[in-house]
């Protein structure tokens, strides 16, 4: 990303053209001094997404950003803000394969129709907060040591709903409800929860 505010679909805002491939290595904004805001205004795919301090990637209403482990990438390094936003339709971060979420930034689910879902395993050592659904009975999840998942919206639910697979949800970090938020542990698809080493 060349720096500044704009839509992911605007090829002119990217060095090397619009990134939309399983092995795309996306950097927002690779050390540019500008505070950048990138709006995911379509359905796009990448292998690695790096968000710098002071920068934000926001997934728009009714849109999906997919991260894959193609080419050995499979990483989100978030030192800024990754926001999943809804205006009433489903908006999602989709995981394909084994993807790691790390960094000093925050991933926020902004609304009940926001999802982190997919067909692989997301390993989180960063901070995820807000309201919405993590897992959607399709995604395995590891909240690693140092990882925080916080239902922090008053009166709203952050629903943990892992896939029905072995070690569906492993918590080695912290699960928390704060500020009047509701953390809901959902076994509707028989996905198991393991809290060894976690809180």
ABEGO torsion letter per residue (X at the ends): XAEEBEBAABAAABBGEBBBBAABBBBOAGGBABBBBBBBABBBBBABBBBBBGBBBBBBBGBBBBBBABGGBGBBBBABBBBBBBAGBBBBBBBBEBBBBBEABBBBBBEAABBBBEABBBBBABBBBEBEBBGGGABBBBBBBGBBBBBABBGBBBBBBBBBBBGABBBABBBBBBGGBBBBBBAAAGBBBBABGBX
